[in-house]
Amino acid sequence: MDVARILAMGRRWWWLLILGSLFSIAAYGVTTRLRGAPNATPTYSATTTLFATLPALPEPALTADAAKRPWELDRLMATYAQMAKSRTVAERAVRDANLATSADDLVARIDTGTYGYTQLLRITVSAITPADAERSVAAVAAAFGEVRAEHGVPGDTAVFETLRAVRTDRPTPELVNIAIVVAAGLMASLAVVLAFEYGGGAASDERRTERETGGDVRAPSVKEGTA
């Protein structure tokens, strides 16, 4: 496609490109109005880190091979991480802290993990406000300790540190959303223009040439001097 053709297309169809962009912005505005702005509800996460200790060995076993202990560190940490996000712990946290949520909802917002081969257990709870996140993670940590003790799970835990809630979602700036919508509208309009130009443009150019020349461009030319 040469530059002259592109400029000619632009002069003929500039209004369609603008119209497509305006329609895209209008559709985005209506969708946002009906469904709510994206990322309208923020998400905050608060974290409490517990230091876990192995169960004490009986006196005769102090010199035993640590690899043969039934509650070695990696298995103990994996057990603690799974217990902390269990429904039993969530139910205790909701009941004891009088949280305004259900146990199932709280379970869905709990995340646990460990820091490599350490004795640190991370408990993170998300919520829509910093206060709710911090209150929930404190309730879960306390409930975990109580449930662990009641069920006689070996070992022990102590709070190592508690971090204040921070916002974890990354909302997209509205200007970026609008720019994407405008670009999509332009691309859609351009596709329509190209389809028209190359789909039905040949016949239109032929008819336009006929009108301008007053003849049939499809008729074969006759050379002078031929019999």
C-alpha positions in Angstrom: 0.0 0.0 0.0 1.6 3.3 -1.1 1.5 6.5 0.8 -0.9 8.2 -1.6 -3.5 5.4 -1.1 -3.1 5.7 2.7 -3.6 9.4 2.6 -6.6 9.1 0.3 -8.2 6.5 2.7 -7.6 8.8 5.6 -9.3 11.7 3.9 -12.3 9.6 3.0 -12.7 7.6 6.3 -11.4 9.9 9.1 -14.9 10.3 10.4 -15.3 6.5 10.8 -12.1 6.2 12.8 -13.3 8.9 15.2 -16.7 7.5 15.4 -15.4 4.0 16.2 -13.3 5.5 19.1 -16.2 7.4 20.5 -18.4 4.3 20.4 -15.7 2.3 22.2 -15.5 5.0 24.9 -19.3 5.1 25.3 -19.5 1.3 25.5 -16.7 1.3 28.2 -18.5 4.0 30.2 -21.9 2.1 30.1 -20.2 -1.2 31.1 -18.3 0.5 34.0 -21.6 2.2 35.1 -23.5 -1.1 35.1 -20.9 -3.5 36.5 -18.8 -1.0 38.6 -15.4 0.3 38.0 -12.6 -2.3 37.8 -10.6 -2.7 41.0 -13.2 -0.6 42.8 -12.8 -2.8 45.9 -9.2 -2.7 47.3 -7.5 -5.7 48.9 -5.2 -5.5 51.9 -3.1 -8.3 53.4 -1.7 -8.6 56.9 0.9 -11.1 57.9 1.9 -12.7 61.2 5.1 -14.8 61.3 5.4 -17.6 63.9 8.6 -19.2 65.1 8.1 -23.0 65.4 10.1 -25.2 67.7 10.5 -29.0 67.5 9.1 -31.1 70.3 11.6 -31.8 73.1 13.3 -35.2 73.0 13.2 -37.4 76.0 16.5 -37.5 77.9 17.7 -41.0 76.7 17.1 -39.9 73.1 19.1 -36.7 73.1 21.9 -38.4 71.3 19.6 -40.1 68.7 19.9 -39.4 65.0 17.7 -36.4 64.3 16.8 -37.8 60.8 15.0 -40.6 62.5 12.8 -38.3 64.7 9.0 -38.7 63.9 8.4 -35.0 63.8 11.4 -33.6 61.9 11.4 -30.0 61.0 10.2 -30.1 57.4 7.2 -32.3 58.2 6.4 -30.2 61.3 6.4 -27.0 59.3 4.2 -28.5 56.5 1.7 -29.7 59.1 1.6 -26.3 60.8 1.1 -24.6 57.4 -1.8 -26.8 56.6 -3.4 -26.6 60.0 -3.3 -22.7 60.0 -5.6 -22.5 57.0 -7.9 -25.3 58.0 -11.6 -24.8 58.6 -11.3 -25.8 62.2 -8.9 -22.9 62.9 -11.1 -20.6 60.9 -14.2 -21.5 62.9 -12.3 -20.9 66.1 -11.0 -17.6 64.9 -14.5 -16.4 63.8 -16.0 -17.5 67.1 -13.4 -16.2 69.5 -12.7 -12.9 67.8 -16.4 -12.3 66.8 -15.4 -11.7 63.2 -18.1 -10.5 60.9 -17.6 -13.3 58.3 -18.1 -17.0 57.9 -15.5 -19.7 58.4 -15.6 -20.6 54.7 -15.0 -17.1 53.7 -12.1 -16.7 56.1 -10.5 -20.0 54.9 -10.6 -18.6 51.3 -8.7 -15.5 52.5 -5.9 -17.3 54.5 -2.6 -18.1 52.9 0.3 -19.8 54.7 3.9 -20.6 53.8 7.4 -21.1 55.1 10.6 -19.3 54.4 12.7 -22.0 52.9 14.3 -24.4 55.4 13.6 -22.3 58.4 11.4 -22.6 61.5 9.3 -19.5 60.4 5.7 -20.0 59.5 4.0 -17.2 57.6 0.2 -16.6 58.0 -1.4 -14.0 55.7 -5.0 -12.9 55.7 -6.5 -10.6 53.1 -9.5 -8.3 53.6 -11.0 -5.1 52.0 -9.8 -2.9 54.8 -6.5 -2.8 56.7 -8.2 -3.1 60.1 -10.1 -6.2 59.0 -7.0 -7.8 57.7 -5.0 -7.1 60.8 -7.8 -8.3 63.1 -8.3 -11.4 61.1 -4.7 -12.5 61.0 -4.4 -12.0 64.7 -7.5 -14.1 65.3 -6.2 -16.9 63.0 -2.8 -17.0 64.7 -4.4 -17.2 68.1 -6.9 -19.8 67.0 -4.1 -21.9 65.4 -2.2 -22.0 68.7 -5.3 -23.1 70.7 -6.2 -25.8 68.2 -2.7 -27.1 68.0 -2.5 -27.4 71.8 -6.0 -29.0 72.1 -5.2 -31.7 69.5 -1.8 -32.4 71.1 0.2 -31.6 67.9 3.9 -31.8 68.8 6.0 -28.7 68.9 5.2 -25.1 69.9 5.0 -21.7 68.3 5.6 -18.1 69.3 4.9 -14.9 67.5 8.1 -13.7 65.8 6.7 -10.6 64.0 3.4 -9.0 62.9 3.4 -6.8 59.8 0.8 -4.0 59.3 -1.7 -4.5 56.5 -0.6 -3.3 53.0 -2.6 -3.0 49.8 -1.8 -5.9 47.5 -4.0 -5.3 44.5 -2.6 -3.2 41.7 -5.5 -1.1 40.1 -5.0 0.0 36.5 -5.1 3.8 36.1 -8.2 5.0 34.4 -6.3 6.8 31.7 -4.6 3.5 30.7 -8.0 1.8 30.4 -9.3 4.6 28.3 -6.2 4.6 26.1 -6.7 0.8 25.5 -10.4 1.3 24.7 -9.6 4.1 22.2 -6.9 1.9 20.5 -9.3 -1.0 20.3 -11.9 1.3 18.7 -9.4 2.6 16.2 -8.3 -0.9 15.3 -11.9 -2.1 14.8 -12.7 1.0 12.6 -9.5 0.5 10.6 -10.4 -3.2 10.0 -13.8 -2.0 8.6 -12.1 0.5 6.3 -9.6 -2.0 5.0 -12.3 -4.6 4.4 -14.4 -2.1 2.4 -11.4 -0.7 0.5 -10.0 -4.1 -0.5 -13.3 -6.1 -0.5 -15.4 -3.8 -2.6 -13.0 -1.0 -3.4 -11.9 -2.4 -6.8 -15.4 -2.2 -8.2 -16.0 1.2 -6.7 -12.7 2.5 -8.2 -13.8 1.1 -11.6 -17.2 2.8 -11.5 -15.6 6.1 -10.3 -13.1 6.0 -13.2 -16.0 5.4 -15.6 -17.8 8.5 -14.3 -14.7 10.6 -14.5 -13.7 9.4 -18.0 -17.2 8.9 -19.4 -16.3 5.6 -20.9 -16.0 1.9 -20.2 -12.6 1.2 -18.8 -13.2 -2.5 -19.2 -13.5 -2.2 -23.0 -10.4 -3.3 -24.8 -8.4 -0.6 -26.6 -8.2 -0.7 -30.4 -4.9 0.2 -31.9 -5.0 2.6 -34.8 -4.1 1.2 -38.2 -5.4 -2.3 -37.5 -7.7 -3.9 -40.0 
